[in-house]
Amino acid sequence: MGTYSLIPIIYMRSQLILSIIIPIVILHYFSMQFYNLSLWHVIKWWVSNISNINNAFPTLLGLFFTLFVYFLSISGLVNILFLSVAGEKQELVYLGNISGDKSIYYDVKDASKTPIVGYDMERKYNFSFNNLYRSELFLKDKYSNSIGTRANRLHVLSFLASSIAFIAFTFTTVIIFNILIHAAYVANPTDIKLPTDGALLAFDSIANKFGFSRKEYFILTGGLIIVWLGLNIATPKNKVSEPLQVLPSYIKNNKTILGIPNEITIRYVKQRRSADSNSNNYVDSGERYINFSFTKGFEHTVYVATLIDNDSDIIKKIEQSITDQKAINLTLDNDLNIKLGNH
């Protein structure tokens, strides 16, 4: 393997490595600075004593989810920084969603118009023929042939949102991780004097060094999360072009067409766990996404979906159509959305 062929691997792996190293360095610094315990010491102590610790599983589970969100915030910021330095523009034409979280495109500059499939965090299914053949600008790693990141992610508001998310989730992760550090500290006190009768009391002592109370710390963290959400909302949407190709002549308002179903998935909705809880579960809405593929008159296979109620008889017929790869009747409305016809 030549030196040149190693460059793409090093470039792409370096983003992942940075996203992992940054939280490790920050948590190690916090543990050393305020407890005089290395991160390795804390991890080793927990591994050795986990069976003897009360509420160890809920604590570790909470830390896992916190670290996961923290990793995503760092990964997003690192990705933006890498793309701003070495990103290449990529104009892609939309052909629908091949599944709930995978969009399919082709590159405008590609004479062969080879389809490209990639995960899409912003779009769940395509519900209209009107959305097809419209292009969007993406930025991709110059060594990658996959779908990149939407260009609006490099807008100044998006960059500020990612930076604030990094700070907000650093604050959140630190206070959760403080519980683990404090347990190791109580078992093996160091020369730093902190309260031993509660992790939050120890954290209060640390926060007071910076002129913060615990309440003010939580307010600041919550405020940063609200600002992050606000900046995400304020970031301009990615620009979408007018259609670059004409739809087949039979795709018209109120027409009946044939489509082959290729996927049935549950539509989940948020539901509060209880009246006095701020947390949510995702529950079955009673609706199903049905995704269809179309080839007649199209240069590529395109995909359009619809939502239906969970009628067991209809679902069974659609499942059989998926197995048999058999087309069923669909009706187009005024916006070129599809609805189940007589089948």
C-alpha positions as CSV (number, residue, x, y, z in Angstrom):
1,M,0.0,0.0,0.0
2,G,1.5,3.3,-1.1
3,T,1.9,6.4,1.0
4,Y,-0.8,8.2,-1.0
5,S,-3.4,5.5,-0.5
6,L,-2.8,5.7,3.3
7,I,-3.7,9.4,3.4
8,P,-7.6,8.9,3.1
9,I,-7.5,6.4,5.9
10,I,-5.4,8.6,8.2
11,Y,-7.6,11.7,7.3
12,M,-10.9,9.9,8.1
13,R,-9.6,8.1,11.2
14,S,-8.1,11.2,12.6
15,Q,-11.6,12.7,13.0
16,L,-12.8,9.7,15.0
17,I,-9.6,9.7,17.1
18,L,-9.9,13.3,17.9
19,S,-13.6,12.9,18.9
20,I,-12.6,10.1,21.3
21,I,-9.4,11.8,22.7
22,I,-11.0,15.2,23.5
23,P,-13.5,14.0,26.1
24,I,-10.8,11.7,27.6
25,V,-8.4,14.6,28.0
26,I,-11.1,16.9,29.5
27,L,-12.3,14.3,32.0
28,H,-8.7,13.4,32.9
29,Y,-7.9,17.0,33.5
30,F,-11.0,17.5,35.7
31,S,-10.2,14.5,37.8
32,M,-6.5,15.4,38.2
33,Q,-7.1,19.1,38.8
34,F,-9.9,18.8,41.4
35,Y,-9.3,15.3,42.9
36,N,-5.7,14.6,42.1
37,L,-6.8,11.2,40.7
38,S,-6.0,10.1,37.2
39,L,-8.8,9.0,34.9
40,W,-7.2,5.6,34.6
41,H,-7.2,5.3,38.5
42,V,-10.9,6.1,38.6
43,I,-11.8,3.6,35.8
44,K,-9.6,0.9,37.4
45,W,-11.2,1.4,40.8
46,W,-14.7,1.1,39.4
47,V,-13.9,-2.0,37.5
48,S,-12.5,-3.6,40.7
49,N,-15.4,-2.5,43.0
50,I,-18.5,-2.3,40.8
51,S,-20.2,-5.2,42.4
52,N,-19.9,-3.5,45.9
53,I,-21.3,-0.1,44.8
54,N,-25.0,0.8,45.4
55,N,-26.8,2.0,42.3
56,A,-23.8,1.3,40.1
57,F,-25.8,0.3,37.1
58,P,-28.1,3.4,36.9
59,T,-25.1,5.6,37.4
60,L,-23.1,3.9,34.6
61,L,-26.2,3.8,32.4
62,G,-26.7,7.6,32.9
63,L,-23.0,8.2,32.2
64,F,-23.1,6.1,29.0
65,F,-26.0,8.1,27.5
66,T,-24.3,11.4,28.6
67,L,-21.0,10.4,27.1
68,F,-22.8,9.3,23.9
69,V,-24.4,12.7,23.4
70,Y,-21.1,14.3,24.4
71,F,-19.3,12.3,21.7
72,L,-21.9,13.3,19.1
73,S,-21.5,17.0,20.0
74,I,-17.7,16.8,19.7
75,S,-17.8,14.7,16.6
76,G,-20.1,17.3,14.9
77,L,-17.8,20.1,15.8
78,V,-14.7,18.2,14.6
79,N,-16.5,17.4,11.4
80,I,-17.3,21.0,10.7
81,L,-13.7,22.1,11.4
82,F,-12.3,19.4,9.1
83,L,-14.8,20.3,6.3
84,S,-14.0,24.0,6.6
85,V,-10.4,23.3,6.0
86,A,-10.5,20.4,3.5
87,G,-14.1,20.0,2.4
88,E,-15.1,19.7,-1.2
89,K,-18.4,20.9,-2.7
90,Q,-20.8,18.2,-3.8
91,E,-24.1,19.0,-5.6
92,L,-26.4,16.0,-5.3
93,V,-29.8,15.4,-7.0
94,Y,-32.4,13.8,-4.7
95,L,-34.1,10.5,-5.8
96,G,-36.0,9.8,-2.6
97,N,-35.4,7.8,0.6
98,I,-34.6,4.1,0.0
99,S,-35.5,3.5,3.6
100,G,-36.4,5.6,6.7
101,D,-32.9,6.9,7.3
102,K,-31.2,6.4,4.0
103,S,-31.5,8.9,1.1
104,I,-30.4,8.3,-2.4
105,Y,-28.9,10.8,-4.8
106,Y,-26.6,11.2,-7.8
107,D,-23.9,13.7,-8.3
108,V,-24.6,16.5,-10.9
109,K,-21.0,16.2,-12.1
110,D,-21.2,12.5,-12.6
111,A,-21.9,11.8,-16.3
112,S,-23.0,8.2,-15.4
113,K,-25.3,9.5,-12.7
114,T,-24.4,6.6,-10.4
115,P,-26.7,6.5,-7.4
116,I,-25.2,7.3,-4.0
117,V,-26.9,6.1,-0.8
118,G,-26.2,7.7,2.6
119,Y,-27.6,8.1,6.1
120,D,-29.8,11.2,6.4
121,M,-30.4,12.7,9.8
122,E,-32.7,15.4,8.6
123,R,-35.2,13.6,6.3
124,K,-37.3,10.6,7.2
125,Y,-38.9,9.3,4.0
126,N,-40.0,11.3,0.9
127,F,-43.7,11.9,0.6
128,S,-44.1,13.6,-2.7
129,F,-42.9,13.3,-6.4
130,N,-42.4,17.1,-6.2
131,N,-39.3,16.6,-4.1
132,L,-37.5,14.5,-6.7
133,Y,-34.7,15.7,-9.0
134,R,-34.0,18.8,-6.8
135,S,-30.4,19.3,-6.0
136,E,-28.7,20.4,-2.7
137,L,-25.2,21.4,-1.9
138,F,-23.2,19.2,0.4
139,L,-19.6,19.3,1.6
140,K,-17.7,16.1,1.8
141,D,-14.2,14.9,2.8
142,K,-12.1,15.1,-0.3
143,Y,-11.0,11.5,0.2
144,S,-14.6,10.2,0.4
145,N,-17.0,9.1,-2.3
146,S,-20.0,9.1,0.0
147,I,-22.7,11.7,0.8
148,G,-21.2,14.6,2.7
149,T,-22.7,17.1,5.2
150,R,-25.3,19.6,4.1
151,A,-23.6,22.9,3.3
152,N,-25.6,24.9,5.8
153,R,-23.8,23.1,8.6
154,L,-20.9,25.4,7.9
155,H,-23.1,28.5,8.3
156,V,-21.8,30.7,11.2
157,L,-25.0,30.0,13.2
158,S,-24.5,26.3,12.8
159,F,-20.8,26.6,13.9
160,L,-21.9,28.6,16.9
161,A,-24.5,26.0,17.8
162,S,-22.0,23.2,17.6
163,S,-19.5,25.1,19.7
164,I,-22.1,25.9,22.4
165,A,-23.3,22.2,22.3
166,F,-19.7,21.2,23.0
167,I,-19.5,23.5,26.0
168,A,-23.0,22.6,27.3
169,F,-22.5,18.9,27.1
170,T,-19.0,19.2,28.7
171,F,-20.7,20.8,31.7
172,T,-23.3,18.0,31.7
173,T,-20.8,15.2,31.4
174,V,-18.5,16.6,34.1
175,I,-21.2,16.7,36.7
176,I,-22.3,13.1,35.9
177,F,-18.7,11.9,35.8
178,N,-18.0,13.7,39.1
179,I,-20.1,10.9,40.8
180,L,-17.7,8.3,39.6
181,I,-14.6,10.3,40.6
182,H,-16.0,11.0,44.0
183,A,-16.7,7.4,44.8
184,A,-13.0,6.5,44.0
185,Y,-11.9,9.6,46.0
186,V,-13.8,8.5,49.1
187,A,-12.2,5.1,48.9
188,N,-8.7,6.5,48.3
189,P,-8.5,10.1,49.6
190,T,-5.8,12.3,48.2
191,D,-4.1,15.5,49.5
192,I,-7.0,17.6,48.1
193,K,-9.7,18.2,50.8
194,L,-13.2,17.8,49.6
195,P,-16.5,16.7,51.3
196,T,-16.8,12.9,51.4
197,D,-20.5,12.7,52.3
198,G,-21.8,13.3,48.8
199,A,-20.7,13.8,45.3
200,L,-22.8,16.9,44.8
201,L,-21.4,18.5,48.0
202,A,-17.9,17.9,46.6
203,F,-19.0,19.4,43.3
204,D,-20.4,22.4,45.2
205,S,-17.0,23.0,46.7
206,I,-15.4,22.8,43.2
207,A,-18.0,25.1,41.6
208,N,-17.5,27.7,44.5
209,K,-13.9,28.1,43.4
210,F,-15.2,29.6,40.2
211,G,-17.8,31.7,41.9
212,F,-20.8,29.4,41.0
213,S,-23.4,27.8,43.2
214,R,-24.8,24.5,42.1
215,K,-28.1,26.2,41.1
216,E,-26.2,28.8,39.0
217,Y,-24.2,26.0,37.3
218,F,-27.4,24.1,36.4
219,I,-29.0,27.4,35.1
220,L,-26.0,28.2,33.0
221,T,-25.9,24.6,31.5
222,G,-29.7,24.7,30.8
223,G,-29.3,28.2,29.3
224,L,-26.5,27.0,27.0
225,I,-28.7,24.1,25.8
226,I,-31.6,26.4,25.1
227,V,-29.2,28.7,23.1
228,W,-27.9,25.7,21.2
229,L,-31.5,24.7,20.3
230,G,-32.3,28.3,19.3
231,L,-29.3,28.6,17.0
232,N,-30.1,25.3,15.4
233,I,-33.6,26.6,14.6
234,A,-32.2,29.9,13.4
235,T,-29.6,28.3,11.0
236,P,-30.9,28.7,7.5
237,K,-32.2,25.6,5.8
238,N,-30.0,24.1,3.0
239,K,-31.0,25.6,-0.3
240,V,-32.9,23.2,-2.6
241,S,-33.0,23.9,-6.4
242,E,-35.9,23.8,-8.8
243,P,-36.3,20.3,-10.4
244,L,-33.4,19.5,-12.8
245,Q,-35.5,16.9,-14.7
246,V,-39.1,16.7,-15.8
247,L,-41.2,14.0,-14.2
248,P,-42.7,11.3,-16.5
249,S,-45.9,12.5,-18.1
250,Y,-48.1,10.0,-16.2
251,I,-47.2,11.6,-12.8
252,K,-50.1,14.1,-12.6
253,N,-52.6,15.3,-10.1
254,N,-55.4,12.9,-9.2
255,K,-54.0,10.1,-11.4
256,T,-53.9,6.4,-10.5
257,I,-50.5,4.9,-10.8
258,L,-48.7,1.7,-9.8
259,G,-45.9,1.4,-7.2
260,I,-44.0,-1.5,-5.7
261,P,-43.9,-1.4,-1.8
262,N,-40.4,-2.2,-0.4
263,E,-40.7,-1.4,3.3
264,I,-43.3,-1.1,6.2
265,T,-42.1,0.6,9.4
266,I,-43.8,1.8,12.5
267,R,-44.3,5.5,13.1
268,Y,-43.2,6.2,16.7
269,V,-44.2,9.3,18.6
270,K,-43.1,10.8,21.9
271,Q,-45.2,10.2,24.9
272,R,-44.6,11.4,28.5
273,R,-44.0,8.5,30.8
274,S,-46.3,10.0,33.5
275,A,-48.0,13.3,34.4
276,D,-45.2,14.2,36.9
277,S,-42.4,13.1,34.6
278,N,-40.2,15.2,32.3
279,S,-39.0,12.1,30.4
280,N,-40.6,10.5,27.4
281,N,-41.0,7.1,25.8
282,Y,-41.3,6.5,22.1
283,V,-44.6,4.6,21.5
284,D,-46.4,3.1,18.5
285,S,-48.5,5.9,16.9
286,G,-50.8,3.4,15.2
287,E,-49.6,4.5,11.8
288,R,-47.2,2.8,9.4
289,Y,-44.8,4.3,6.8
290,I,-45.1,2.5,3.5
291,N,-42.3,3.1,1.1
292,F,-42.7,2.6,-2.6
293,S,-40.3,2.3,-5.5
294,F,-41.1,3.6,-9.1
295,T,-39.2,2.8,-12.3
296,K,-41.6,3.4,-15.2
297,G,-40.5,6.5,-17.1
298,F,-37.7,7.3,-14.6
299,E,-34.0,7.1,-15.4
300,H,-33.3,5.8,-11.9
301,T,-35.5,4.0,-9.4
302,V,-37.1,6.7,-7.2
303,Y,-38.9,6.4,-3.9
304,V,-42.0,8.0,-2.4
305,A,-43.7,7.0,0.8
306,T,-47.1,7.4,2.5
307,L,-48.6,7.0,6.0
308,I,-51.5,4.7,6.7
309,D,-53.4,3.5,9.8
310,N,-52.4,0.1,11.1
311,D,-55.1,-2.0,9.5
312,S,-54.1,-5.6,9.8
313,D,-55.8,-6.7,6.5
314,I,-54.2,-3.9,4.5
315,I,-50.8,-4.5,6.1
316,K,-51.0,-8.2,5.3
317,K,-51.7,-7.4,1.6
318,I,-48.8,-5.0,1.4
319,E,-46.5,-7.4,3.1
320,Q,-47.4,-10.0,0.4
321,S,-46.8,-7.4,-2.3
322,I,-43.4,-6.8,-0.8
323,T,-42.6,-10.5,-0.9
324,D,-43.9,-10.9,-4.4
325,Q,-42.5,-7.6,-5.6
326,K,-45.9,-6.9,-7.0
327,A,-47.1,-3.3,-7.7
328,I,-50.3,-2.0,-6.1
329,N,-52.6,0.9,-7.1
330,L,-51.9,4.4,-5.7
331,T,-53.6,7.7,-6.2
332,L,-51.8,11.1,-6.6
333,D,-53.2,14.2,-4.9
334,N,-52.8,17.8,-5.9
335,D,-49.3,18.0,-4.3
336,L,-48.2,14.7,-5.9
337,N,-48.4,12.9,-2.6
338,I,-49.5,9.2,-2.8
339,K,-52.4,7.5,-1.2
340,L,-53.4,3.8,-1.3
341,G,-55.9,3.2,-4.1
342,N,-57.9,0.1,-4.8
343,H,-55.7,-2.9,-4.2
